[in-house]
Amino acid sequence: MKRKSRKRSEDFPTDIKQLESIIKNDFFKDTPDLSTKHFTVNGQPIIVLFINYMIDKNHLYEYILEPLQKKEEQWDLGSLNNEIPVESNQQRTTFQEVGDDLMKGHVAIYIEEMDACVTYPIPRLDKRSLEKAETESLVFGPQVSFTESLQSNLNILHWRLDTPELKVEKFIIGKTIPTEVRLVYLNDIASDENVSEMRKRLEKLAVDDVVESSTLTQMIEDNSYTIFPQFLATELPDRFCYSLKEGRIGVLVDKSPTGIIAPTTFFSYFQSTEDLYTRWSMGTFIRLMRMVAMFLSVILTPLYVAALTFHYEIIPSALLVSLGHSRSRVPFPPLLEALLLEVLIELIREAGARLPTKVGQTMGIVGGIVIGQAIVQAGFTSNILIIIVALSALASFTAPSYLMGSAIRIIRFPVIILAGFWGFIGIAFAIAFLIIHLLKISSLKRPYLSPLYPLQIKDIDNSLLRLPFLLSNKRARSNLPKKLKRFDRPKKS
């Protein structure tokens, strides 16, 4: 659709033929979807302009065309504003404004020789209904997820957070394709410093368009070169609302089913709202299990490579015999053997994720079994390495955050290579490098490894552990909440 900007100091008043010609030729040239309807009501020539596929036809005929033709007196700008039953109408005095509104799903009405054209927003909203979350599935708790409609998402938030302290700020980002972005926070809890920092980043963002919330995250995060996510992306309204109540701030993007939460810590990506819905002992156990699984996912395969390449002496004799027998037909060194199998696992995972659900599940199970059995019989790898790689892959899937799980799987490859060249020294170097890197990362200028660095013992229950609710009455200090206490602990009688 070709659109040209037309700059004139005084576009109105004009006659209807000139208006129609300018809109068609200057803004919607070679576009068959621009529709115009001409009327004469009480001797007044009237034109109605709209884009066919952008508006709700039922609203057009019921709320605009029918009242427009039934009026017994002459129309003026005041009556157009007050008597057409459509809210948020605007008076436009330039052709540029009229053309922009038409592209947003507005209907434009112009009565000949008037000083302005009146536009009414009646966009056609094709959106999916509220559905169960897919990427963050829960056993307990609310199952509903965000949708691509910003209005629906805001409606869910106001329903879950029925308080006047809920503040929603509007931003329009994108020079070529403007996109509506909302900054959301609880005014009595969220830190003014955090809100101001996020507001500043959104205001300074000068891009052509924002495709989705994940792309916006990459544009405003603290460090664009690290593999670790710094803002949490979630499709769960309950997790989004819980984060706001903890003093964090959120960002919603129009046409995106994912909300952004900031600031976050490294441990935030191993937490789930399901931890809150279960008993505190089970919640603590699951959190610790996820972090142990993450560590094992990074370290298991490199340990295998380092032990078989440099450190046979640490392997028990009984296991060493089994390993020797299993690798007797393998023509590759442990490093190449491990990389081959890790790449194979990633290929199966990616294929299963891209195929339709039922086909993908079958592909993952059958492909893994058939290829795993065949590759062992062909002598390309050992049975023990298949077990280790499978355990590493399973451990990486325990992270509730898809982005963190992907980061862990990618990190495994350089650690394996270092283990293949320098053994345990290479693994130690890789772990030291990761710790130093994590210490340098920040999220909205907040420490990424909090509460371990800087050490905040009292914040352990908001990260590593999940204490009973009566003991966990304070919010995380790393978020700088205005209200540190959630509630006062009951006094013992």
C-alpha positions in Angstrom: 0.0 0.0 0.0 1.7 3.2 -1.1 1.3 6.2 1.1 2.8 9.7 0.6 3.0 12.5 3.1 1.2 15.6 2.1 2.1 18.8 3.9 -0.3 21.8 3.7 -0.8 24.5 6.2 -4.6 24.5 5.7 -6.2 21.4 4.3 -9.8 22.2 5.3 -12.3 23.3 4.3 -12.5 21.7 0.9 -15.0 20.1 -1.4 -15.8 16.4 -1.2 -14.4 15.6 -4.7 -11.1 17.2 -3.9 -10.9 15.4 -0.5 -11.6 12.0 -2.1 -9.1 12.6 -4.9 -6.3 13.6 -2.5 -6.9 10.7 -0.1 -6.9 8.2 -2.9 -4.0 9.5 -4.9 -1.7 10.7 -2.2 -2.2 8.1 0.5 -3.8 5.0 -1.0 -2.8 5.0 -4.6 -3.4 1.6 -6.4 -5.3 0.4 -3.3 -8.7 -1.2 -4.1 -9.7 -1.5 -0.4 -10.3 2.2 0.2 -14.1 2.6 0.2 -16.1 5.8 0.0 -19.9 6.3 0.4 -21.6 9.5 -0.6 -24.8 10.9 0.9 -26.9 14.0 0.8 -28.7 14.6 4.0 -30.9 17.7 4.3 -29.1 19.2 1.3 -25.6 18.6 2.8 -23.1 16.5 0.7 -21.4 14.0 3.0 -18.6 11.5 2.3 -17.7 8.5 4.5 -14.2 6.9 4.0 -12.8 3.7 5.4 -10.6 0.7 4.6 -12.7 -2.4 4.1 -10.6 -5.0 6.0 -9.7 -2.6 8.8 -13.1 -1.8 10.3 -16.0 -3.6 11.9 -18.8 -3.5 9.2 -21.6 -4.1 11.7 -20.5 -1.1 13.8 -20.2 1.0 10.6 -23.8 0.4 9.6 -25.3 0.4 13.0 -23.5 3.3 14.7 -22.5 5.5 11.9 -24.3 5.2 8.6 -27.8 4.7 10.0 -27.7 7.6 12.5 -26.0 9.7 9.8 -28.9 9.3 7.3 -31.8 9.5 9.8 -31.1 13.0 11.2 -33.9 15.5 10.4 -31.7 18.6 10.9 -28.5 19.6 9.3 -25.2 18.2 10.7 -22.4 20.3 12.1 -19.1 19.4 13.9 -20.8 19.6 17.3 -23.6 17.2 16.4 -21.1 14.8 14.7 -19.1 14.7 18.0 -22.2 14.3 20.2 -24.8 12.3 18.3 -22.8 9.6 16.6 -22.6 6.8 19.3 -18.9 6.0 18.9 -16.4 7.1 21.6 -12.9 8.6 21.1 -13.8 10.5 17.9 -11.3 13.1 16.7 -11.5 16.2 14.6 -8.8 16.2 12.0 -7.7 19.3 10.1 -5.1 17.9 7.8 -5.2 15.2 5.1 -2.1 13.6 6.8 -4.1 13.0 10.0 -7.1 11.6 8.1 -4.9 9.2 6.2 -3.1 8.0 9.3 -6.4 7.4 11.1 -7.8 5.4 8.2 -4.9 3.1 8.4 -5.6 2.5 12.1 -9.1 1.2 11.4 -11.0 4.5 11.7 -13.9 5.8 9.7 -13.7 9.4 8.4 -16.8 11.6 7.9 -16.6 14.9 6.1 -19.4 17.3 5.4 -18.6 19.7 2.5 -17.1 23.0 3.4 -16.6 22.2 7.1 -13.5 23.2 9.0 -12.5 19.6 10.0 -13.0 15.9 9.2 -14.2 13.7 12.0 -12.8 10.2 12.5 -14.3 7.4 14.5 -12.3 4.3 15.7 -14.2 1.1 14.9 -11.3 -1.3 14.1 -12.0 -4.9 13.3 -10.4 -6.9 16.1 -9.6 -10.5 15.1 -8.1 -12.0 18.2 -7.9 -15.4 19.8 -9.8 -16.1 23.0 -8.1 -16.7 26.3 -6.4 -20.1 26.3 -4.1 -22.3 28.4 -0.5 -21.4 28.5 1.8 -23.6 26.3 5.4 -22.7 27.1 4.9 -22.3 30.8 2.4 -25.1 31.7 1.4 -25.5 35.3 -0.1 -28.3 37.3 -1.6 -26.0 40.0 -2.8 -22.5 39.7 -4.4 -20.3 37.0 -4.1 -21.8 33.5 -5.0 -18.7 31.4 -2.3 -17.0 29.4 -1.9 -13.6 27.7 -3.1 -13.1 24.1 -1.9 -10.9 21.2 -4.5 -8.2 22.1 -3.1 -5.5 24.4 -6.6 -4.5 25.5 -7.4 -8.1 26.6 -4.1 -8.3 28.5 -4.7 -5.0 30.3 -8.2 -6.2 31.1 -6.8 -9.4 32.8 -4.3 -7.2 34.8 -7.0 -4.9 36.1 -9.2 -7.9 37.0 -6.3 -9.6 38.9 -5.0 -6.3 40.5 -8.1 -4.4 41.4 -6.3 -1.4 43.1 -6.0 2.3 42.2 -2.2 1.9 42.8 -1.9 0.0 39.5 -0.4 2.5 37.1 -0.2 2.0 33.3 1.8 4.4 31.2 1.5 4.5 27.4 4.3 4.7 24.8 4.3 4.6 21.1 7.5 3.1 19.7 8.4 2.8 16.0 9.0 5.4 13.3 7.8 3.3 10.4 5.3 1.0 12.1 4.2 2.6 15.5 3.5 0.0 18.2 1.8 0.7 21.5 3.7 -0.3 24.6 2.5 -0.1 28.2 4.7 0.3 31.3 2.9 -1.3 34.3 3.7 -1.1 38.0 2.2 -0.7 41.4 2.9 2.9 42.5 2.9 2.2 46.2 5.4 -0.7 45.9 7.6 -0.3 42.8 10.9 1.7 43.2 10.7 5.2 41.5 14.3 4.6 40.4 13.4 1.4 38.5 10.3 3.0 37.0 12.3 6.0 35.9 15.1 3.9 34.4 12.7 1.8 32.3 10.7 4.8 31.3 13.9 6.5 30.1 14.9 3.4 28.0 11.5 3.3 26.3 11.5 7.0 25.6 15.0 7.0 24.1 14.3 4.0 21.9 14.4 5.1 18.2 13.7 2.2 15.9 11.5 1.6 12.8 9.2 -0.9 14.6 8.9 -3.4 17.4 8.1 -6.8 16.1 7.4 -8.5 19.5 8.1 -8.1 23.2 11.2 -10.4 22.9 12.7 -8.0 20.4 11.9 -5.1 22.6 13.7 -6.9 25.5 16.9 -7.1 23.4 16.7 -3.4 22.6 16.4 -2.2 26.2 18.4 -4.8 28.2 21.6 -3.8 30.0 24.0 -6.1 28.1 23.1 -7.2 24.5 26.2 -9.4 24.1 25.6 -11.8 27.0 23.9 -15.2 26.4 21.9 -14.9 29.6 18.5 -13.2 29.6 18.2 -10.1 31.8 14.5 -9.5 31.6 12.0 -12.3 32.3 9.5 -13.1 29.6 6.3 -14.7 30.7 2.9 -15.6 29.1 1.3 -16.2 32.6 -0.8 -13.2 34.0 -0.5 -14.6 37.5 3.3 -14.6 37.4 3.3 -11.1 35.9 1.0 -9.8 38.6 2.9 -11.6 41.4 6.1 -9.9 40.1 4.4 -6.5 40.2 3.3 -7.2 43.8 7.0 -8.0 44.6 8.1 -4.5 43.5 9.1 -5.3 40.0 7.8 -3.5 36.9 6.2 -4.9 33.8 6.0 -4.1 30.1 3.3 -5.2 27.7 3.5 -4.8 23.9 0.6 -4.7 21.5 0.3 -7.8 19.3 2.5 -9.8 21.7 1.3 -12.6 24.0 4.3 -12.2 26.3 4.9 -9.8 29.1 8.3 -8.5 30.2 9.3 -8.4 33.9 12.2 -6.4 35.3 14.5 -6.3 37.2 15.3 -10.0 37.6 18.1 -12.1 39.1 19.8 -15.3 37.9 17.6 -17.3 40.3 14.3 -15.8 39.0 14.6 -18.0 35.9 14.4 -21.1 38.1 11.3 -20.0 40.0 7.7 -20.7 39.1 4.4 -19.5 40.5 3.6 -23.1 41.0 6.2 -23.1 43.8 3.8 -20.8 45.7 0.8 -23.0 45.1 2.4 -26.1 46.6 3.6 -26.7 50.2 6.7 -24.7 51.1 8.7 -27.9 51.6 7.9 -29.1 48.1 8.4 -25.7 46.6 11.9 -25.4 48.2 12.8 -28.9 47.0 11.8 -28.2 43.4 13.7 -24.9 43.3 16.9 -26.5 44.6 16.4 -29.5 42.2 16.2 -27.1 39.2 19.4 -25.4 40.1 21.2 -28.7 40.8 19.9 -29.9 37.4 21.2 -26.8 35.7 24.7 -27.3 37.2 24.7 -31.0 36.2 23.5 -30.1 32.6 26.6 -27.9 32.2 29.1 -30.2 33.9 28.2 -33.9 33.2 29.4 -34.2 29.6 32.6 -32.1 30.1 33.5 -34.4 33.1 33.2 -37.5 30.9 35.4 -35.9 28.2 38.0 -34.7 30.7 38.1 -38.0 32.6 38.6 -40.2 29.5 41.1 -37.8 27.9 43.3 -36.8 30.8 42.2 -38.2 34.2 41.7 -42.0 34.0 42.9 -42.3 37.6 39.7 -40.8 39.0 37.5 -43.5 37.4 36.8 -46.5 39.6 38.3 -49.8 38.3 35.0 -51.5 37.8 33.6 -48.6 35.8 36.8 -48.2 33.9 36.5 -51.8 32.5 32.9 -51.1 31.5 34.0 -47.8 29.8 36.9 -49.5 28.0 34.6 -52.2 26.7 32.0 -49.7 25.6 34.5 -47.5 23.8 36.5 -50.3 22.2 34.9 -49.8 18.8 34.6 -46.0 18.9 37.1 -44.5 16.4 36.8 -40.9 17.7 38.5 -39.3 20.7 36.1 -38.4 23.6 35.9 -34.8 22.6 34.6 -35.5 19.0 32.4 -38.3 20.3 30.7 -35.9 22.9 30.3 -33.1 20.4 28.7 -35.4 17.8 26.2 -36.7 20.3 25.4 -33.3 21.7 24.7 -31.9 18.2 22.6 -34.9 17.5 20.5 -34.3 20.6 20.0 -30.6 19.7 18.9 -31.6 16.1 16.3 -34.0 17.5 15.1 -31.3 20.0 14.8 -28.6 17.3 13.1 -30.9 14.9 10.6 -32.0 17.6 9.9 -28.4 18.5 9.3 -27.2 14.9 7.0 -30.1 13.8 3.3 -30.2 14.7 2.7 -31.3 18.3 1.8 -34.9 17.8 4.3 -35.5 15.1 7.0 -33.7 17.1 6.5 -35.9 20.2 6.7 -39.0 18.0 9.8 -37.7 16.3 11.5 -37.0 19.6 10.8 -40.4 21.1 11.2 -42.6 18.0 14.1 -40.6 16.6 16.0 -40.6 19.9 15.6 -44.4 20.4 16.2 -45.5 16.8 19.2 -43.1 16.2 20.7 -43.8 19.6 20.6 -47.5 19.1 21.9 -47.3 15.6 24.8 -45.0 16.5 25.9 -47.3 19.3 25.8 -50.4 17.1 27.7 -48.6 14.3 30.5 -47.8 16.9 30.2 -44.0 16.7 29.7 -43.6 20.4 29.4 -45.5 23.7 26.3 -46.5 25.7 27.6 -44.5 28.7 27.9 -41.3 26.8 24.4 -41.6 25.5 23.1 -41.9 29.1 25.2 -38.9 30.2 24.0 -36.7 27.2 20.4 -37.7 27.7 20.6 -36.8 31.4 22.2 -33.4 30.6 19.4 -32.7 28.1 16.7 -33.6 30.6 18.3 -31.5 33.2 18.4 -28.4 30.9 14.6 -28.7 30.4 13.9 -28.3 34.1 14.3 -24.5 33.9 10.8 -22.9 33.8 12.3 -20.2 31.5 12.9 -21.3 27.9 15.5 -18.6 27.4 17.6 -19.7 30.4 17.3 -23.4 29.3 18.6 -22.5 25.9 21.4 -20.5 27.3 22.5 -23.5 29.5 22.5 -25.9 26.5 24.6 -23.5 24.5 27.1 -23.0 27.3 27.7 -26.7 27.4 29.5 -26.7 24.1 32.4 -24.4 24.9 32.8 -26.2 28.3 33.1 -29.5 26.5 35.7 -28.1 24.1 37.8 -26.7 27.0 37.5 -30.0 28.8 38.8 -31.8 25.7 41.9 -29.6 25.5 42.8 -29.0 29.1 40.8 -31.5 31.2 39.7 -30.4 34.7 41.7 -27.2 34.4 39.6 -26.3 31.4 36.4 -27.0 33.3 37.6 -24.9 36.2 38.5 -22.1 33.9 35.1 -22.2 32.2 33.3 -22.2 35.6 35.4 -19.3 36.8 34.7 -17.4 33.6 31.0 -17.9 34.0 30.9 -16.8 37.6 32.9 -13.6 36.8 30.6 -13.0 33.8 27.5 -13.4 35.9 28.9 -11.0 38.5 29.3 -8.3 35.9 25.7 -8.7 34.5 23.0 -6.4 35.8 19.2 -6.2 35.2 17.9 -2.7 35.0 21.1 -1.8 36.9 20.4 -4.3 39.6 22.9 -7.1 40.5 22.2 -10.3 38.6 23.5 -12.6 41.2 21.6 -11.1 44.1 21.2 -12.2 46.9 24.5 -14.0 46.7 26.3 -10.9 45.5 25.9 -8.5 47.1 25.1 -10.9 50.0 21.6 -10.5 51.3 20.9 -13.4 53.6 17.3 -12.2 54.3 16.5 -12.4 50.6 17.3 -16.1 50.4 13.6 -17.0 50.8 12.8 -15.0 47.7 15.4 -16.8 45.5 16.9 -20.1 46.6 14.3 -21.2 49.1 10.5 -21.0 49.5 9.8 -20.5 53.2 6.3 -20.8 54.8 4.2 -17.7 54.1 4.1 -16.6 57.8 7.9 -16.5 57.8 8.3 -14.9 54.3 6.7 -11.5 55.0 9.3 -9.3 53.3 9.9 -8.5 49.6 13.3 -8.9 48.0 15.5 -6.0 48.8 17.2 -6.2 45.4 14.0 -4.8 43.8 14.2 -1.7 46.1 10.5 -1.8 47.0 8.9 1.2 48.7 7.1 -1.2 51.1 9.5 -3.9 52.3 6.9 -5.8 54.4 4.1 -7.7 52.8 2.3 -8.0 56.1 3.1 -8.1 59.8 3.7 -11.4 61.3 1.1 -12.6 63.8 2.1 -12.3 67.4 2.3 -15.4 69.5 -0.4 -15.5 72.1 
